[in-house]
Amino acid sequence: MSETAMASTQTTEPRPGNELLVDVRGVDKVFTRGSETVHVLGGLDLQIPKGEFLALMGPSGSGKSTLLNLVGGLDRPTEGSVTVGGQRIDKLSDRKLAGWRARHVGLVFQFYNLMPVLSARKNVELPLLLTKLSGKERRKRAELALEIVGLSHRLNHYPRQLSGGEQQRTGIARAIVTDPTLLLCDEPTGDLDRKSGDEILDLLQALNTEQGKTIIMVTHDQRAADRATRTLHLDKGRLSSEPQA
Amino acid sequence: MFRIINQVFQVTRFSLASLPQRKGSSLSAMVGIAGVVVVMVGVLSIAQGIMATMKSSAGEANVIVMRSGADTEMTSGLGGDEARLVTEAPGIARQDGQPVASRELFVIINLPMRSTGTDANVPVRGVEPQAALVREGFRLVDGRMFTAGLNEVIVGVGARQEFSGAETGSTLAVGSEQWPVVGVFEAGGGLSESEVWVDAPVLQDAFRRGNSFQSVHATLERPEAFQDFKDALTSDPRMNVKVQTEAEYYEGQSRLIYQLVTGLGTLIALIMGLGAIFGALNTMYTAVASRTREIATLRALGFRSGPVIASVLSESLLLALLGGIIGAALAWLAFDGFRAATLNFSSFSSMTFAFEVNTPLLVQGIVFALFIGFFGGLFPAIRAARTPVAHALREL
């Protein structure tokens, strides 16, 4: 798909009519470092309908990753509520939140975060260890996920034997293997060259358009953001549809 | 439940698989723990060796009779007639019409240690010919038995090893005289092997003891005869004696030194163990720090704290187990059977013994290593499980 075609799909508001998947309301996030208190997010509201591909941009320290962590149940807000798929996740216990993440969220990291001692297939199988699937079924699903990301020829390769792009594709396969409703990508192309980055973006876009995955992607890269259906800018804890001056 | 076990197993599996990436710190923790086990097993094997020596000194049906109120042969005294009456008491085994009993006296002389050249107290025991029958396992391994009435001596194998001049063909300075050594004997690994034996009347004369003895060692017809034997002696108005089985006597003799060595060994092991715990803590904190990315990723994917704690603990326990096994093996190779001498506090004379590294001691050493590994891994494991996931991911 061409970049022009990508850009033409961009909107600044959520698509009307789609079912709401993520509802963030009045969220404050305060970090305390020693005697210093840092307000990262203040009174933030964000609604993301199901099937959206949202790009979150903003300068370093603006709170993009913090917001992503709150939506993904990796962190809790100091104030406000985070509801995903109708579930108030900020009220869940650590134990229930871990289970919720395993069922509903796929995570893609900037530096892939693969286990170096496991093969690509075993890495992709990891989230399935938290399910009731048999070993045979886990293996089958992991192979299918790797096939979707175009790595069926690299099943038994270890991360050190894969290129950066291949490692990130393995990371994406791990994120989608449980068929989650929400994919959270933190700078997924930040560690890749342009060609590999484009391949990853193609893949994410396909997962959004063909499989209806809801994706939130944090990025510094305008070219990556252009692939999303909506881009929001975060600065000083506030969201806007345009970069702030 | 099965899923949790499977999670624990899988997380532990790749935690252990990543051990080679941390081989430096892992090896240092392992060596530290091995060192603790070597010292602990080594010191405790002294106590085990002393206990084994004392136990093997006691024949199953053997008894010792001393003056009433005496705790050791050193503080005992029996007149010649009194000692003769003891040997004639009912229940004592007989061989060729003679009671298997030996009236004995006990003195201490000084001999230089082979290892240091310094003088040590050496027990010299005056015995009757039946003494060789009373001591189980008595056997001459060199030379011949002393001749009754002559100032000849035989020495135990332990004494020969520890003291200069205690070998067949040489002489021992006893008072102003030189007594020839005519033989060397074994006595089943017992305390007698630390002693020098001489004919009882010769020792009585040399040390002006008249016709007095300090103890009677005897073998009963059967162990069950002990109570009748004891009753017969203690109810006889002509005698004022204390009757014990040799097992009771030697247990009492070894209690003090056993407790002292065991207490000292345990104290040393605990102090070193504390150091090793800090070593293991350091290693495991380093391991957890170097695995921050892995652990945070697993928890982000939905793995709970349990498997994470289990994986860190299992790594620590594995290192401790390997360290423990290495330490136990080294201790066994270095110490088992090693002969040494120490002061027998009951007789204030030297006793020789062999360090005994037995299976319970090896198990004890390995269990102690696991204890170090558990506490060395517990706090890093809790830290790994408690660090907020988002915070841990930011630290990458």
Interface residues (C-beta under 8 A of the other chain):
Chain A: S65 T66 N69 G72 L74 D75 D94 R95 A98 G99 W100 R101 A102 R103 L107 F109 F111 N113 M115 P116 V117 L118 L126 P127 L129 L130 T131 K132 R174
Chain B: R3 N6 Q7 Q10 F14 A17 S18 Q21 R293 E294 A296 T297 L298 R299 A300 L301 G302 F303 R304 S305 P388 V389 A390 L393 R394 L396
